[in-house]
Every structure is written in C-alpha cells, then in structure tokens.
Amino acid sequence: MRTDISDLGTIPASDAAEAADRRRSIRAYEATQIPEADVRELLRLAGRAPSAYNAQPWRFVVVKDPGLKGALSAAAYGQQQILRAPVTIVMYSDMADALARMPESMHPELPRDKREAGVVSFLATFNGKSVEEREAWGNSQSNIALGYLLLLAEAKGYGTSPMLGFAPNKVKELLGLPPHVKVTALIALGYPAEDGFRPHRLSSESLVLFR
Ligand SMILES: Cc1cc2nc3c(=O)[nH]c(=O)nc-3n(C[C@H](O)[C@H](O)[C@H](O)COP(=O)(O)O)c2cc1C
C-alpha cells in the first residue's frame, strides 16, 4: 500500500486511459485566458515524467504576450494556433543545466557514496560527446515529459497542439535561450473551439509482437 500519494494532484489515475483515447490536436481556441495556476500545475505534473539518471533536462517558457506570440508564430512558419491559443509553451531541453544540477537531481535518500557515484557516472556518459549528441539525448528525455503534458492537459479539459514546425534558432533568439539548448516542441494550449480530427492510428495489433 503506497503512503506517499498525497501530492499527486487532482487528476485521478483512472483518467489516463480516457485522456489517451480522447486526445487530439486542437488548432482553434476560445479567447478565454487560462488560469496561471493551471499552467503551473500542468507543468509541475509533466515534470513527474521519469528520465534516465533522473536528469530532468526539460525546461519551459510560457508565452502569453500577444506580440511575442505573433513573433513565435512567424518563427513557426505562420502556424495560426499560436495566435489563437491564449498560451503557447516553448519546451526545450538544456543538458548543460541538467549536468550542473545533477547533485540536486540525485535522490536524497540514496547513501552519499551512491549519489556521488551517480553524478560521476552521468558526467562520464557525456564525456567525448558533442554538444549536439548531448542535447539530442536530453531531447529524447524531454519528449517523455511532452507526452505527459499532452495527456494531462486533456485530462484537465484543455486542448493542445504540439508543433515541430518552427525554425529553432529563431525561437531561441526570440526568447533569449542559449544556443546549445534543443527546442523539443511548441505547444499551443487553451480551451478548444473545434473538435479536431477523430484520432486515426495504425492498429496496435499491427505494431505489437508477443513472443
Ligand atoms: C512532436 C509533434 C510535432 C508536431 N508538429 C506539428 C506541427 O508543426 N503543426 C501541426 O499542425 N501539427 C503538428 N503535430 C500534430 C500531428 O500532426 C498530430 O499529432 C498527428 O497527426 C495525430 O493527430 P492528433 O494529434 O489529432 O491525434 C505534431 C505532433 C507532434 C507529437
């Protein structure tokens, strides 16, 4: 019996299956603003995603300013959902910061020598790797949190539109992000003003083998 679930938030775990079944990309939004507390809670819960070494390389910029959203839309080849949504989240991975904060990321209940060994092992993993390789690894971890975020938003009644169609250097320049970081996705977020397309997927039977 788990006793440490008091801070899991208000989303019942049983909603995950329904949220996964229901979720689809939403590209038109009500003009209504989203409470900032909801955005903070969504991002806190997205950060509950697991990551190798517990590195947690994901970082977020919440863009609400209309002028900045306009510039972001231009950097995303004019994608209109950025203008229509009250909020667009720029999610990126920053492995330089994750490496620097590794001692903080190690579980405090681990014995000290295990924590220190974990930090050494994590640093060694990236020895001799290029910045691009390192950030690609971080991005693969950040995509786990992206999946969490999309599901959590759906479970809270919000629509989302994840986007990879943007010029990363322009996005970084607009937000003053350091050149080494990797932008994982832009995510428009708001109350849906359309149904979106009915989810269409390859049949899971065609993708799964049991041996
Ligand atoms: C990482 C990622 C990047 C995407 N990039 C874009 C994009 O730039 N523009 C867009 O309109 N849709 C984008 N999509 C939406 C996909 O086209 C969509 O998720 C897919 O067709 C399945 O449809 P659904 O989300 O409605 O279920 C992206 C989705 C993901 C997960």
The ligand as an SDF file (V2000), in Angstrom:
LIG
                    3D

 31 33  0  0  0  0  0  0  0  0999 V2000
    6.1320   16.2980  -31.7820 C   0  0  0  0  0  0  0  0  0  0  0  0
    4.9650   16.6810  -32.6620 C   0  0  0  0  0  0  0  0  0  0  0  0
    5.1190   17.6830  -33.5990 C   0  0  0  0  0  0  0  0  0  0  0  0
    4.0330   18.0920  -34.3790 C   0  0  0  0  0  0  0  0  0  0  0  0
    4.1820   19.1720  -35.2150 N   0  0  0  0  0  0  0  0  0  0  0  0
    3.0610   19.7240  -35.7540 C   0  0  0  0  0  0  0  0  0  0  0  0
    3.1270   20.9950  -36.4130 C   0  0  0  0  0  0  0  0  0  0  0  0
    4.1810   21.6280  -36.5070 O   0  0  0  0  0  0  0  0  0  0  0  0
    1.9730   21.5180  -36.9030 N   0  0  0  0  0  0  0  0  0  0  0  0
    0.7740   20.8750  -36.7810 C   0  0  0  0  0  0  0  0  0  0  0  0
   -0.2410   21.4130  -37.2480 O   0  0  0  0  0  0  0  0  0  0  0  0
    0.6970   19.6520  -36.1780 N   0  0  0  0  0  0  0  0  0  0  0  0
    1.8010   19.0950  -35.6400 C   0  0  0  0  0  0  0  0  0  0  0  0
    1.7130   17.9080  -34.9600 N   0  0  0  0  0  0  0  0  0  0  0  0
    0.4150   17.2180  -34.8410 C   0  0  0  0  0  0  0  0  0  0  0  0
    0.3990   15.8650  -35.5630 C   0  0  0  0  0  0  0  0  0  0  0  0
    0.2170   16.0570  -36.9270 O   0  0  0  0  0  0  0  0  0  0  0  0
   -0.7320   15.0610  -34.9200 C   0  0  0  0  0  0  0  0  0  0  0  0
   -0.4270   14.8190  -33.5750 O   0  0  0  0  0  0  0  0  0  0  0  0
   -0.9660   13.7240  -35.6190 C   0  0  0  0  0  0  0  0  0  0  0  0
   -1.3810   13.9070  -36.9500 O   0  0  0  0  0  0  0  0  0  0  0  0
   -2.0280   12.9240  -34.8920 C   0  0  0  0  0  0  0  0  0  0  0  0
   -3.2110   13.6880  -34.7820 O   0  0  0  0  0  0  0  0  0  0  0  0
   -3.8670   14.0420  -33.3850 P   0  0  0  0  0  0  0  0  0  0  0  0
   -2.8480   14.7980  -32.5590 O   0  0  0  0  0  0  0  0  0  0  0  0
   -5.0440   14.9300  -33.7070 O   0  0  0  0  0  0  0  0  0  0  0  0
   -4.2800   12.7600  -32.7500 O   0  0  0  0  0  0  0  0  0  0  0  0
    2.7860   17.4500  -34.2340 C   0  0  0  0  0  0  0  0  0  0  0  0
    2.6690   16.4060  -33.2940 C   0  0  0  0  0  0  0  0  0  0  0  0
    3.7230   16.0400  -32.5220 C   0  0  0  0  0  0  0  0  0  0  0  0
    3.5260   14.9610  -31.4790 C   0  0  0  0  0  0  0  0  0  0  0  0
  1  2  1  0
  2  3  1  0
  2 30  2  0
  3  4  2  0
  4  5  1  0
  4 28  1  0
  5  6  2  0
  6  7  1  0
  6 13  1  0
  7  8  2  0
  7  9  1  0
  9 10  1  0
 10 11  2  0
 10 12  1  0
 12 13  2  0
 13 14  1  0
 14 15  1  0
 14 28  1  0
 15 16  1  0
 16 17  1  0
 16 18  1  0
 18 19  1  0
 18 20  1  0
 20 21  1  0
 20 22  1  0
 22 23  1  0
 23 24  1  0
 24 25  2  0
 24 26  1  0
 24 27  1  0
 28 29  2  0
 29 30  1  0
 30 31  1  0
M  END
$$$$
